[in-house]
Amino acid sequence: MLSIGALSKATGVKVPTIRYYEHQGLIAPPVRSHGNQRRYEPAARERLSFIRHARDLGLPLDAIRELLELSETPEMPCADAHRIAVGHLAEVRARIARLQNLEAELQRITTACDAETIGDCHVIHALADHALCERDH
C-alpha cells in the first residue's frame, strides 16, 4: 500500500492532481487507514503512470478515460484505441500547422520592423491593424 505522497513520488504526479484524478473517477478511491490517510494499491501506481504518460502526449481526460475503460477488457479489438490515437494525432498536426503560421507571421512582422520610434514601429502597427497581416493566425 502506498500513501498519496509515496504514490506522487513514484509517478511524478503531484498530490493535488492525484486527488483531482480520483475525484474525476480516473483512479479508484483509495482505502483509508485508521488515521484516515489514503492508501493506494499497487495497481493505482500503474494506472496513474498510464494517465501521466497519456497526459504527457497531450491526450484530453475524456480520451484517457475511454482508453482506461478499453484497457480493462484486453480481449477487445484495438480499433477504438487506434481511433482515439489517430484523432489526437490529427489534432496535434492541426495545432502544429497553426503554430507554423503564427511563427511565419511573427517572423515577417519582426523582420519588417526597423523603426527607431514606436510611432513608426511595424510591430505596433501590425498588432493594431489585422489587415496588415499576410496570414490568418
WOTA-V495547 format. One record per run of one state. SS is the DSSP state (@ for helix, = for strand, . for the rest). FROM is the first residue (numbers start at 1). LEN is the number of residues. If there is no record, write none. Layout:
ss: (SS/SS)
from: (FROM/FROM)
len: (LEN/LEN)
This chain:
ss: (./=/./@/./@/./=/./=/./@/./@/./@/./@/./@/./@/.)
from: (1/2/3/4/12/15/24/31/33/38/41/42/57/61/72/79/112/118/121/122/129/130/133)
len: (1/1/1/8/3/9/7/2/5/3/1/15/4/11/7/33/6/3/1/7/1/3/5)
